Amino acid sequence: MSKAKPALRVALLGCGVVGSQVVRLLREQSDDLAARVGAPLELAGVAVRRLGRKRDTDVDPALLTTDAEALVTRDDVDIVVEVIGGIEPARSLILAAMAHGKSVVSANKALLAEDGATIHRAARENGADLYFEASVAGAIPLLRPLRESLAGDRVRRVLGIVNGTTNYILDKMDSTGASFNDALEEAQALGYAEADPTADVEGFDAAAKAAILAGIAFHSRVTAADVHREGITEITAADVASAKGMGYVIKLLAICARSDDGKTVGVRVHPAMIPRSHPLAGVREAYNAVFVEAESAGRLMFYGAGAGGAPTASAVLGDIVAVARNRIAGTRGPEESTYADLKVHPMGDSVTRYHVSLDVADKPGVLARVAEIFARHDVSIQTVRQEGRGDDAQLVLVTHRASDAALSATIKDLRDLNIVRAVASVMRVEGDDTP
């Protein structure tokens, strides 16, 4: 009979919505986890800001501490799990843990997107594992398939809905005709949106996730600062209704794509219209989904709960098991891969289609003058729809593929036309090339 292996000790940083679920799963699934790992997993301690705070699950008070640095540097700790979020003190604590030979599991998208280079370098220099599946799309197994399963393939594009709050808001606007503010209030009432929803509705959360996805997919270092970001606060009920009338739905998308020559990548987050026939169009409420296109594997879609305590804790536990197995075997997981070193091209070089709505004077020659502006900047018009409204008219144009720079120059010149009362909206159109 083989000798039982000693327990691996886990230090947890944070015991909020996600951390409390990690504690619960470690306790309730201890026997199964031990069988999967090959050794027991024991909770060595839990670092919190306030000891007396009520928590979502019972935690042995003897495990709680406010001295996080002392916890992560203890000799009896093997794995450190960071779910406190933010840049500091998370960065310092992770670096301290790695300097003391601990492997790290993190759900910290903001830190990895802003300063992932420092964290990955520390892991490499100290021979530590760094796993971060829970940092993007909650429970959805996404990063490991990109990092490992598709390591032998060439990823061309990653297109996805990676923020549940904005997807819930846009879905309610589409299904009920609600305004942005009304849909946001409903999301807040249900707990899908924070009291201060800025990180979600302005696209910061999705941009951090896009940077992580792009870095893994294209083997190049990408930071949040490299990501073009637009939020959904300017989306109106009229925009949603117009898209619906054309057979489209509006989603906040994270789009990471290689250029046609393969020498650069574009990484952007913004609202876009996609056909209702597209797989992402059916992603409802607060769910996430990511569409991956690779040369050999073809088109793959990952779908599931993108946030929440239990779903995110599921991803954290998966990483804990992987790290624990590596420690028992004396091996390490894959390191950061940046060999391709592809540069991120400016937003102006990104190419897509556009939906442009103009309020114009309702008189002869207007369409010709507008079309001339588009032609001047080599932006080809695919369809035009005009509706008269007394002395004014609404002109809706959908273009063929054009660069963002060309479209921006077109819009600038349109605003200078005296026959154009207002540029009511400009919306990118994505996904027409994906069945």
Disulfide bonds with the S-S distance in Angstrom:
none
